[in-house]
Amino acid sequence: MAVTFLILISLTVSPIGSLKEGLREGPDIEGVDFSILKEAMNIPAIKEHMAFLSSLGTRAVGYEGNWRAAQYIHDKFLEYGLADVTYQAFKVVDTINRGSNITLLETGQTLTIHPIRPNLVCTSQTPPGGITGPIIYARSGWMEDFEAGAKEADAYIEGSIVLLDWYTENRWITAARLGAKAVIFIPPDVLSHGASGAFHVKHLPELPLQFPRYYVEATEAKVLLKNVGKIATIKSTHRWEEVTSWNVIGYVKGTKYPDRIILISSYYDSSSIAPSVAPGAEEAVSVSTMLEIARYFAEHRPKNTLMFAAFSGHHNNLRGAVAFATHYFNYTAWKEDPENFIGLKIKINLNLDLSLGSPVLYFVAQGNEFRYFGGDTSWVGIYSNLMEYFKTVMDKVMEEKPFGREYQEPEYNYYMTGDYYNRESEGRILAWKDFTYDHEALWACLVPAYSISIAYDCRPQYEEPFDTMEWVESRENGWDNLRAQMELFLPIIYTYANEENIDDAYQGWWKREKPSSYFASVRGRVGVYKREKAYYEPIPNAIVYLRTLVGNERAGYYYKRLFTIADEDGRFSLYPVFSKYFASKSISAWVIDEETGRIMYAPEMGMHKYMPMILPGVLPYSDFGWLVLFKASSIVFPTFAQTRYIRLFIHDLRIPPESHSEWSSEGLTVLFVPPNTPIEITWFVPPGRYPYAILNNASMEHPMGRGYRLRPGEQFIIPHASLRYAECLYWTSEKRFQIVAQSEPEILSSPSYERQTRAKELMEAIRHALRRREYSRVDALIREALHLVAQSYSEIRLKIEDAVSVVPIIASLLLPFVFLAERLIFAASGPKRLITFIGTFLFIIVTFYFIHPGFRLAASPLMIVIGFTTLILSFPILIMAINSVGSYMSKLRLKHLGRHEVEVSRISEIDHAFLTGIENMRKMKLRTILTLLTIIIMVSSVVSIASISALRVSRIDVSPGGVANYQGVYLRKLLWGEGSYNLGDGTYQLLKEWYGDKALVVPRVWRYSAFRASLVAYPQRVGFRIYRGDRYVSAMILWGLSSAERELLKVDDLLRAGNWFEPTDRKAIIINE
C-alpha cells in the first residue's frame, strides 16, 4: 500500500544569530538497519497498557486512579529492567470529588453523579442537607426546550434540578438565570467529532458563580429520564484540597556514555470536564508507547543513557513536568555538587504527545502553556541543526523502507517564524482545542526539548468523559496511524540514543550561570482590613488563585490556573511560576465554607484594596503584599452592560459601599457586596444621562425600593433579572408620575405615561406567561417592556429635573424674600417681628411643598433650604470679619499717615437705602403691585422661550433601485465568516417570537471544522468529508439551510438533481459543484 507521510516540523529560530555548533557531522546512521525497531512497535502491548489505565475510572490528580497508574508504570519499569526506578512526589491544590449522588425521594434509589470543574473557585458542593427539587429535562437547552420540559414535568424551572444534553454549549446558564438549583448533563447517544463546543463552556474559569453542575453516566441517565417530574435530592462533597501526585522515573544505562542522558517523557494523568470520570484512553497512548520503548531499549541498551519520565499533573499547569524541571535544572544545586548533578548530564528532551487520528507527525518546540521566546534566547539556533538532523534520519527511512512500506515522495514543511509562533502554519495543522506540552517546562529551563505530536487530529474526545477504549477502537485507521507514527519517530530516538557527537550540541542552561531563567516565585499574605487597627489582619487557609496572562491565542484558561492554600498566618508562596517578558499575573484569594461551598470572603476592590490584582512578570521574584478580602455576599444577574458602567449604592444613604468587587463572564455578572447592607445597582450606559436599568428591590409597597440585603456568604441569583430591571424602573417612575400628576394632571395622558401603562400590561402578561411556563414568550415580552419603561423613565426624569432644579433657586432667594416680605407686610418689632419672620418662612416652605412638585420630588428639599439659609446667614459674619480687618488697617494708616479721608459706613448706607425703599413700597401699593406683575410677565416669557425644544425628524434613505430577491431584512454580524462570530443564540428565538406571526424568519448556520485554516484558505487534510460508499467529497464549511429558504430564493431552479430540503428531512445534504 502506498502511503504519503506529511512530516511537519515547527521551529523557532532567533534573529539574533543562531549557533551552528554541534551535530556538525550529522547523525551517525551509516549502516544502521532501522528494521530492528519493529520489535518496539508492539501494538498489542500498547493496547493492553491503555486498557488498564483507562479502566481506572480517572487518573486525575487527587484520585485513587492517579496513584494506581503511577504504581503500574513503576512496576512496569522494574519488570522491563530499568534501573534506579523512583517516584518524585509533588503537591497540587485542586478540587476533589469525595462523593456525589442524587436520590429519588419516591423510590429511595441513589445514583452516582460527577461534579463539573469549578466556576473559578466555586465548586459543586451542596449544603449538608443537599438541594431538593423536581427533575426537569430541558433537552438542548433552548428556551422552547425549557418550556416543553417544564410542562412535561408539571413543574417550574425555578427551584428545579434540570437535565441537559451534553452538547448544549453554554445554555446551562439559562437554567441558572431561570432560577434552577442545579444542572445535570447526560451523555449523548452519538459522539460529536470536531469542534462540538462541549468543553470550555460547562464551567466558567473566570466567574465565581455558585451553581452546581454534574455529569451522569448513561445507565444513571436513563433512570433519571424515567423519573422526570419526580422530586430528588442532590448531595455532593466537592472541596478544595492539597493532594500529592507522583512522577515516575527510570533509567536505561548507556553502554558507552552513561553520563550523557537523553530524556524521553510523557504524561500519564487524565482529566475531563468532570474530573472524577476521566478514562483518558487515547490520552494514555503516549505513556503506553513510552513503556514499550523503555522495554525495547532495556533489552537493547544504547550507547547513551536514556532517562524515562512519566509525568503527572499535566492538567494542573504542567505541575509534574515543572517539579521535574526545577529539581533537575536547579542552578543552586549544581553549584553545590556539579560532579553528581544529574541535570548537567541531560542533553535533550523528547516528549511524546501522541494521538490516533492521523499518521502525520508534528515536531513542536513551542507550546501553549508558556511564552518563553524572546530577546535572550539566541541560543535556540540549535533547532535549525536539529531540523536537519531529523530530516536526515527520516530521509533514510523514506529511502530504505526498513518497515516494508512503499513511500511516495514525502512533503516537508519547515516553519521558521522568528521568536513567536506562527498562526498561519499552526492553523493548518492544529485544531482549536488547547494542547499543551510537558517539554515546555524543560524548554523554560533552557534545555533543548521537543514534543512529538500529531498534526491534523482535533482529538474530539480529548478531556471528555467519553475517551474510552470503545471510542479508541472506533477511530478510523487508529492503530495503523500509530504504527506509521512510530516508524518515523522511533528511528530518531534510536539515533539520538546512540549518537556519538551530542556533547557540544547546544549551550546548556548551566552556561547561563543563573537560576531557572523563566521561573519565578510569587509570595504574599491574605488579610482583611480592620477599621479599629487601620491596617490589615491575616486570614488563615484562604484559597489563592493565580493565572499567568501569557501564551499564544490558542492557550486555554484552565491550563494556566494555579492554586495554593495560605497558611495559618495568611502567608502563601507559589513556586515556580512562569515569569518572563509579558507574563503578567492575575491573582486573587478567597475563603470558602467547606460545609456549604459558599464564598465567605471575596477580593476587595473598594477603598481598602492593597494593590491591583494584576502584576507584571518581569522579575524572578514578586511580592503581592496583602491580598485583601472582605466579608461578602453576592448578587448574580445577567450582564446588562460592561461592569465599568455599574454604579453601586447603599440604598438608604446613596453612597457607594466601602467594599465591593465585580466579576463578569459569559453574559453574567457577580457582584460581591457587604452583608446586611441594602444594595442598589444602576447602569449608566453612555451616552445616556439616566440609568437604563435599576435593581433596587422596588415593589408596590416600596416604589422607591429597599435595596437587596443579604446574609454573610449568601448568593442571590435574581431570577428573571430582566423582568426585575423593568419592574424596578416601573415602580420608581410610577411614583414620580403620580407626584407630578398632582400639579400637572395631564401628564397621565401623555405619550410617556402611555408607554408606562403599556409596560405594566406587558409585565402582567409576563407574570401570566411565567405561570403558564411560556418561557420563550417571556423573553420577548421582557425586552419590549424594559425598552418601554426605560424610555418613560428617561422622560419623567427630564421633567423631574426641570422641577427639582427650581428648589435650589427658591432656597437661595427664600431668606431675602422672607425678610423683605416681613418688612413690607407686617413691619413688626420686638418678639412679634421674630414670630412673623419664622411664620412667613414656614408658610412659604409648606406652600411650595404642596403647590410645586419639585419639593416633593427632590431627595431632601428641607436640607437644601437649610443649606442655602445657613450660607446666606454666614454672609453677615463674613462681612463683619472683612470690616474688622478694614477698620484695623484704617487705624494703622491713620496712626502713621494722618487723616486724609472721611469714613462712611457702606453697610449703614445700604441698610438705610433698603429700609427707605420698603417704606416707599408700602406707601405706593399700586405701583408696587404693577411692578411685581411686570417682573412676573417678563420672567415667564423668558422661561417659555427657553423651554422650546427641537423637533426630531428621521431621514429615510432612498432605495438604490433594482429588484430584490425578497421583501425583508437581512441580519448578519459585522465580522461574520470567521468561525466564532454569530448573532447570538437568542436572536433567532427573539425574532421568531416578535415577528413569527407577521413574517417568515429564516435562520442560516455555518459549521466550521476544528481547524482555524478552514476559515482563510483551502488547507490540506482540513474540512469535512461526505461519503457515499467508498467515494467522498471534501468541504471546508457546511452551510446549514432550512426548508423555508424556498420562500426566499428560487432554490429549486438552482438544483441539478434532487429536491430541496423538506421540513421532515433529517441528515440530508445538498452538494454543490
LINFEN-V120958 format. One record per helix or strand. SS is the DSSP state (helix for helix, strand for strand). FROM is the first residue (numbers start at 0). TO is the last residue. If there is no record, write none. Layout:
((SS/FROM/TO) (SS/FROM/TO))
//
This chain:
((strand/1/2) (strand/5/10) (helix/33/39) (helix/42/53) (strand/57/57) (helix/63/78) (strand/82/103) (strand/109/111) (strand/113/114) (strand/118/118) (strand/121/121) (strand/130/136) (helix/142/152) (strand/160/164) (helix/171/176) (strand/181/185) (helix/199/201) (strand/211/215) (helix/217/225) (strand/230/251) (strand/256/266) (strand/277/277) (helix/281/298) (strand/303/310) (helix/318/327) (helix/330/335) (helix/341/344) (strand/345/351) (strand/360/363) (helix/377/399) (strand/405/406) (strand/410/415) (helix/422/428) (strand/430/430) (helix/438/442) (strand/448/453) (helix/468/473) (helix/477/496) (helix/508/511) (strand/518/529) (strand/534/537) (strand/542/547) (helix/557/559) (strand/560/564) (strand/570/577) (strand/584/591) (strand/598/602) (strand/613/614) (strand/620/630) (strand/632/637) (helix/642/644) (strand/645/649) (strand/654/654) (strand/659/664) (strand/667/672) (strand/678/682) (strand/692/694) (strand/707/707) (strand/714/716) (helix/720/742) (helix/744/748) (helix/750/770) (helix/774/825) (helix/830/850) (helix/852/856) (helix/860/896) (helix/905/922) (helix/924/945) (helix/984/994) (strand/1004/1007) (strand/1010/1010) (helix/1011/1014) (strand/1023/1027) (strand/1030/1034) (strand/1036/1039) (helix/1044/1047) (helix/1050/1053))
//
